[in-house]
Structure formats: C-alpha cells, structure tokens
Amino acid sequence: MDILELEAIIHTGLWRGRVRAYTVADGIAAFAAALERFTDGAAPVAEFMAGADTGIGLIGLRFYRVDRSGHIACHVRLLSGDLATDHRPEQMWRMEVEVGAEAWAVVQFTRQLAELARVEAGRATLAIEP
C-alpha cells in the first residue's frame, strides 16, 4: 500500500489556503464511497481526514446539508505542514472555512476521487459557490 501526497487548494472570498498531506488510496476510495452515500441521501454527512495536526500537514473535509431543502456545505480544515520537527504550534498556519457546494459538483468530485483512488494519480476539483 503506497502513501499518496495530496494537495488541497482553496480560494473563497478573501481567504486562500494551500496545504499538502498524506494518505493511502483506500482512504480516498472510502471517502468517495461515503460521499456517494451522502449525495444519494443515505448518510447525513461524509468526512475525510488526511495527514495529522502535528506539523506534517492536514486536510479535513466534512460535507453536510444546511437546510431542509438539501443545500450542501463543506467544512474545510487545512493545517500547514513541512515544518521542522522542533516546530512550535504557533508556527503552523490554520484555516477553517465553510463553503457551499451544488449537488452536481459534489457528484462530479466524488467520481474524480474514485478515479484518483483507482489509478493513484490525478486531480479532483470541487466547484464551490461564490
């Protein structure tokens, strides 16, 4: 089982963040399956975490519905990595933001994640609401 390096880039409003974290293909595949259950309405949330809150980099995504109409939001949590082992917690950059997403965009993102996990390469892009 190979370790994959992921990079997350987010631009929303005036905020921008970019971080790298590590995971395995099975973790990405499991997240794609959870997102599929979420978009089908079989699960109330879908969550993913890569990396760790230790200075190596962290990417956290949690998808959920925000109202009875089924509007979707994603809570994004990024924590910078690539720090020396003697880092101080204050050296790390943290970003947490909620972004809205259309159901069609989440479905497309899910398919891209599943393919990324299958071939262990590629890109998955989530189009978010402005």
Stockholm file with secondary structure:
# STOCKHOLM 1.0

chainA/1-130         MDILELEAIIHTGLWRGRVRAYTVADGIAAFAAALERFTDGAAPVAEFMAGADTGIGLIGLRFYRVDRSGHIACHVRLLSGDLATDHRPEQMWRMEVEVGAEAWAVVQFTRQLAELARVEAGRATLAIEP
#=GR chainA/1-130 SS CCEEEEEEEEEETTEEEEEEEEEEHHHHHHHHHHHHHHHTTSCSEEEEEEEETTTTEEEEEEEEECSTTCCEEEEEEEECCCCCTTCCGGGSCEEEEEEEECHHHHHHHHHHHHHHHHHTCCCCCCCBCC
#=GC SS_cons         CCEEEEEEEEEETTEEEEEEEEEEHHHHHHHHHHHHHHHTTSCSEEEEEEEETTTTEEEEEEEEECSTTCCEEEEEEEECCCCCTTCCGGGSCEEEEEEEECHHHHHHHHHHHHHHHHHTCCCCCCCBCC
//
